[in-house]
């Protein structure tokens, strides 16, 4: 009897080995898109919207022709009015001018102590001025302060000619950079915002440029919060009205021309939350100051930011195919933050989407799915889900076991 068993075992061995090879090398479970719905602690999950709640409107008349109010951290639009309408940016142009200078300072091709000559064209510039003397050599640091604090049109021409040879060349580079950022409807014809029929942007584009300036150059951004600058024995004050109010404003730039009206790009920080506001087309300095203060106060008092998942927090455990472990811990690489009306109670929905099961090996921080957060407004935020640890392939024996399990039970 023993001989008979041994005989059959010898005959079956190659078959079993072949079957194992087939199962390990060929047999894979049918991969499919899996969707899991979560309802974490906050409420039933659904997230911040590009406009959180259409019923959350300012309880006052908004007289600016163009308005956009956004949350800096989430990009959520809290309020907008004609935000995609072409408009004249006036001296708000100088945010982009400053961005170009910051970029060269950061890459090292420009230093604060370098100087540029004042051409006759720059010296003769009209409008708001830094009052640079003809043929003087002016440092980049002084020119930057003259552009940002004093809104000097003459300083803009000096820096443009110094960096690119002509203001037209510099303006073309500004336009190209702005459009690379996503400011698709912006065209700059000069570095100062001096009126030109084709020098145009939108409130949304200006918000994009301001957001990138804060994000890309935090080391230089504090220049926008300086209240005064003395050059050539002339003291001039920053025209941003919010800098002189106790509202947490730290920038960024005003603008005014007869054709564009009074405008401003402003940023306010309150309890570690930052808002960016763009308004334009107002009839006076006082109207601009009133409008900006009302909108910023309303935005801070009406909305809040809520963290749904912290960086590194476990979102879920997802199944792994032929791995040393059967589950992988899914997490997020950055905090998942949403902006909601303060009176918001429920309606958030969170879905997890991934191809199931996930094939080993899996590297740490590899993208293994995505987290989709939705609000009743139908806005959806998608965030990559990543593996919190690496998972290697299963041992030979475990792979055989898992393959048999799938063959018999249909489960990976």
Secondary structure, DSSP 4 states (H G I P E B T S, - for coil): -HHHHHHHHHHHHHHHHHHHHHHHHT--PPPEEEEEEE--SSSSB----TBS-TT---SS----SEEEEEETTT--EEEEESTTS-B--GGGGHHHHHHHHHHHHHHTS--TT-EEE--HHHHT--SS---PPTT-EEEHHHHHHHHHTS--HHHHHHHHHHHHSSHHHHHHHHHHHHHHHT-TT-B-SSSS----TT-BB-HHHHHHHHHHHHHH-HHHHGGGG--EEEETTEEEE---GGGGSSS-EEEEEEEEETTTEEEEEEEEEETTEEEEEEEEEESSHHHHHHHHHHHHHHHHHHEEEEEEE-TT-EEEEEEEESBSSSEEEEE-SS-EEEEEETT--S-BEEEEEEEESEESPB-TT-EEEEEEEE-TT--EEEEEEEESS-B-BPPHHHHHHHHHHHHHH---
